[in-house]
Amino acid sequence: MSYNTTKDILPHAIEITELKKSFGNNHVINGFNLTVKSQENVAVLGQSGSGKSVFIKCVIGLVKADSGSIKVFGKDILKLKQAELDQVRTKMGFLFQSNALYDSMTVRENLEFPLRRLRMNQSQKETDKQVEEALEDVGLLNTIDLMPAELSGGMKKRISIARTLINRPQIILYDEPTTGLDPITSREINELMNQVHEKYKTSSIIISHDLSCIHRTADRIILLKDGINYTEGSFDQLKTSTDPWVNAFFNT
């Protein structure tokens, strides 16, 4: 799989300013700010129910933010029409926490699905090539004709990453990529995320409460508290913080 690593590259892949999202009186995101540099991996860490998943779904446009700005490669997705938003999304990959594979489709068909939506004029030969390359990237070409029910949890996660890669995104959003996996499989997924980043020079936001995952994959960590960017830094900087609330995350 070949990526264009120069086209559309700006100093900042994502710029989020004063983002707000409420559900009734519940102010989940309350003025959140974040800049993700080109080719940077940023992890967002917070307590359960702190709004991490709502935040990342706002970034991809699955949840409509109430106000603020979410610029992806310089375009504010909150101001785009649907067709324009869909075009920006072609540069973004989203890894669902639940994997979101279609149970009634084979692995091959799951990977073909996004291609058929976005590349309707593409030949079957080219589609087959992209599917096989994506599966080779995650080390699971031998599963191409299996059903999701025949896969282990770790294999499903790898297939989900392959499907995320299929349209060659420049940004990948990971929602709890290691949830529900045993420690060995989690470590394998962390290594795969790093391999994807190194090979394709992607920018990423990683939502996780798994300290091992963010330690191994993140260049920078954001702590989400009360709907804002409470503090940020490297893993080592936050682990040695004297702030009791921060310290509780890293030294339990």
C-alpha positions, 0 to 999 in steps of 0.5 A, a space after each residue: 500500500 502506497 501513501 502520499 506523505 506530502 500531499 495536504 501535509 500541514 504543520 497541524 493535522 488537527 486544531 480544536 478550539 473551545 469545543 463544547 458539547 452538552 446533553 441537556 444539563 450535562 456539559 460533557 465537553 466544556 471548552 476543550 482545546 487541542 492541537 495535533 501536529 502532523 505525524 504526532 500521536 496524541 493520547 487523551 486520558 480521563 476517568 470513565 464517563 469523562 467524555 473521551 468517546 464523545 470527544 473523539 466522535 465530535 472530531 470525526 463528525 459522528 456527534 455534532 459539537 454545539 460550538 467551537 472549532 474542529 479544523 482538520 487539515 485547515 478545514 473546520 468540519 463544523 462549518 462544512 456541508 455534508 458532501 464536504 465533510 464526507 470528503 474530509 473523512 476520506 483522509 481520516 480512519 476511525 477504529 471503533 472500540 467495538 471493532 464494528 465488523 459486519 457479522 454477516 460479511 467475510 473479512 474480505 467483504 468487510 474490507 471491500 465495503 468502504 472501498 465500494 462506497 468511496 471508489 465505485 469505479 475501481 476495478 475488482 483487481 485493484 480492490 483485491 490488491 488493496 484488501 490483500 495489502 491491508 491484511 498483509 499490513 496486520 499479518 492476517 492475509 490468511 483470514 481473508 475468507 473467514 467470518 468475524 465469528 471465526 476470529 479471536 478478539 485480537 484478530 478482530 481488532 487487527 482486521 478493524 485496523 486493516 479496514 481503517 487503513 484501506 482508504 489510506 487515511 492521513 489521520 487515525 482516531 483510535 477509540 479504546 484500541 486495547 479494551 477487552 484484550 489480554 496483556 499479550 494481545 494488547 501489547 501486539 496491538 500497541 506494536 501494530 499501531 506503532 508500525 502503522 504510524 512509522 510506515 504511513 506517517 499518520 497523525 493519531 488521537 488515541 482514546 484510552 484508559 490503558 496506561 501501557 497502551 498510551 506509554 507505548 504509543 503516545 508522543 503526548 498525553 492529554 488529561 481530560 477533566 470536567 470537559 477541558 484539557 486539564 493538563 498535558 505532557 509526556 508519560 514520564 512528566 505526568 507520572 512524576 506530577 505532584 498534582 494529586 489528581 494526575 498522580 492518581 492516574 499514574 500511580 495507582 
